[in-house]
Amino acid sequence: MKQVIVVNQALNLPAGKMAAQVAHAAVGAFLHADREHQVGWLEAGMPKIVLRCASAEDLLALAQAAEDAGLATMLVRDAGRTVVEAGTATCVGIGPGPVADVDALTSTLKLVR
């Protein structure tokens, strides 16, 4: 079991803001997962990785592909109180889900730097 959070790198979010958005995506996707995947992920030590994509368009396409694949998905849209406008898609949480299923959508993405 694995969870991946993908950040919209085009936003150049400050580190603290990115951390908060990633946390929203991780928790939200976990809550959308079925019980079997939740338990399996917790028992596996909650493995997760934070990756990046180039644009909002890429992020939205990835979120749709994850939903279409039946994976737990949480697209985070910011409330707009600090850094970005309300409704801006900042990141997407995918999983927890089977490693092969998550990797099928995310294996070509690079780590957040």
C-alpha positions in Angstrom: 0.0 0.0 0.0 1.1 3.5 -0.8 0.0 7.1 -0.9 1.3 9.8 -3.3 0.7 13.5 -3.0 1.4 15.5 -6.2 2.0 19.3 -5.9 1.3 21.9 -8.6 4.9 23.1 -8.9 3.9 26.1 -11.1 2.5 27.8 -7.9 6.0 28.0 -6.3 4.3 27.7 -2.9 6.3 28.7 0.2 7.5 25.6 2.2 5.0 26.1 5.0 2.0 26.6 2.7 3.1 23.5 0.6 3.3 21.5 3.8 -0.2 22.5 4.8 -1.6 21.7 1.4 0.1 18.3 1.3 -1.3 17.5 4.7 -4.8 18.4 3.5 -4.4 16.0 0.5 -2.9 13.2 2.6 -5.7 13.2 5.2 -8.5 13.8 2.7 -7.4 11.0 0.4 -7.0 8.7 3.4 -10.6 9.5 4.4 -11.8 8.7 0.9 -10.1 5.3 0.8 -12.1 2.1 1.6 -11.5 0.6 5.0 -9.4 -2.3 3.7 -6.9 0.2 2.1 -6.9 2.4 5.2 -6.0 -0.5 7.4 -3.4 -2.0 5.0 -1.7 1.4 4.7 -1.6 2.0 8.4 -0.2 -1.5 9.0 2.4 -0.9 6.3 3.7 2.2 8.1 1.8 4.8 6.1 4.2 5.0 3.2 3.8 8.2 1.2 5.8 10.2 -1.3 5.4 13.9 -2.4 5.9 14.4 -6.1 5.4 17.4 -8.5 3.7 18.2 -11.7 4.2 21.1 -14.0 0.8 22.8 -14.1 -2.7 23.0 -12.9 -3.8 21.3 -16.1 -1.5 18.4 -15.3 -2.8 18.2 -11.7 -6.4 18.2 -12.8 -5.8 15.5 -15.4 -4.0 13.4 -12.8 -6.8 13.8 -10.3 -9.3 12.7 -12.9 -7.2 9.7 -14.0 -6.9 8.6 -10.3 -10.6 8.8 -9.8 -11.2 6.9 -13.1 -8.9 4.2 -11.9 -11.0 3.9 -8.7 -8.2 5.2 -6.4 -9.0 7.3 -3.3 -8.4 10.8 -4.5 -8.4 14.3 -2.8 -8.0 17.3 -5.0 -7.1 20.3 -2.7 -8.4 23.7 -3.7 -7.1 26.5 -1.5 -9.4 28.7 0.6 -7.6 31.8 -0.7 -6.8 33.4 2.7 -3.0 33.8 2.2 -0.9 32.9 -0.8 -3.1 32.0 -3.8 -6.6 32.8 -5.0 -9.6 30.9 -3.6 -10.2 27.8 -5.6 -6.7 27.3 -6.8 -5.8 23.6 -7.2 -2.7 23.1 -5.2 -2.2 19.4 -4.9 -3.8 16.0 -5.1 -3.6 13.0 -2.8 -3.8 9.6 -4.4 -4.3 6.5 -2.2 -3.7 4.8 0.0 -4.0 2.1 -2.6 -2.0 -0.8 -4.1 1.5 0.2 -5.0 1.1 -0.9 -8.7 -2.1 1.0 -9.1 -0.7 4.2 -7.7 2.6 3.9 -9.6 0.7 3.3 -12.8 -0.3 7.0 -12.7 2.6 8.6 -10.9 5.9 6.7 -11.6 7.1 9.3 -14.2 6.7 12.3 -11.9 9.7 13.7 -10.0 10.1 14.4 -6.3 9.3 17.9 -4.9 12.5 19.8 -4.6 
